[in-house]
Amino acid sequence: MARSKIQQLRDEYKGSLKSSDTEEWFDLIFYRPIGFCWAVLARKAGIHPNAITIASIFIGIASGIAFYFDNFWINCIGVLLLVWANSYDSADGQLARMTGQYSRIGRILDGVSSDLWFVAIYIAICLRENYTSAFFMDHRWAIWLLAALAGICHAQQAAMADIYRQFHLFFLKGKSGSELEDAQALWKKYHSMSWRKEFWGKLVMGFYANYTRTQERCTPRMQALRRLLNKKYHDHIPQSFADRFRELSRPLMKYTNILSFNVRSWALFISILVLRMPWVYFAFEVTVMNVILLYMVLRHEKMCKSLTDFVTKQS
């Protein structure tokens, strides 16, 4: 009986994952198991995934506050708080998959939560009294400028990683297993909403539609492929093509993972705890992460162009 219960939990854990194609190795050995435990407890307590996401926002902001202090042990608390917040970020998605509680507002809230963590972290680093850098100590404006540039790069990196991952999941699991959106449909929904009756909902929808439109503008060849597939196959894309896409897209998933949370957080922890130079994290965002982003975009667009040509020739 106990053995069957363990097997049931193992099966349920596997079902709580997005996919073997898109999961990062560190998430699989660390965050996903922890997130699954949180998700099981939350399900027993009747807690909604969005409540977990909201809790992660407060924990993540507390982490940012801890990075304000030029104190190793307080900074260690900040690291632990950020790890805790991200385990909740993992748990909310796993709980949603386990209970079928998917919602667009949940996806939006999930994206906003990590943005708020890093806004708090960026501000805290900029307000620190010691940067271990004479230049930044003498030119306080420079650290704010570098932080703003890093924040813009961070947002773009995360957005591109998100759309590539969702596009891959679309071919792997179909519409039901992907959160791939269409900006035109979102704007249509936005214009159908009333400011008087649905003020906050319409405001959020506007931000989300703009976010999706930005993603689409940065991926012109992907969008051309989407339009061609929709025109030719509608909702019945041949499995042979889906398999072909997955084969070409799977190697790129490691770059979407690099541009997500783990590598970014490791760079943050090293710059603060080991190097004791928080500004190095901003420099890492602007340089290393952008090089990876550029490489990922160029490869993905080239892949979509080749697949568009392939479908066109078949026609």
Buried (B, 14 or more C-beta within 10 A) or exposed (E): EEEEEEEEEEEBBEEBBBBEBBBBEBBEEBBBEBBBBBBBEBBEEEBBBBBBBBBBBBBBBBBBBBBBBBEEEEBBBBBEBBBBBBBBBBBBBBBBBBBEBEEBEBBBBBBBBBBBBBBBBBBBBBEBEEBBBEEBEEEEEBBBEBBEBBBEBBBBBBBBBBBBBBBBBBBBBEEEBBBBBBBEEBBEBBEEBEEEEEEEBBEBBBEBBBBBBBBBEBBEBBBBBBEBBEEBEEEEBEEEBBEBBBEBBBEBBBBBBBBBBBBBBEBBBBBBBEEBBBBBBBBBBBEEBBEBBEEBBEBBBEBBBEBBEEBEEEE
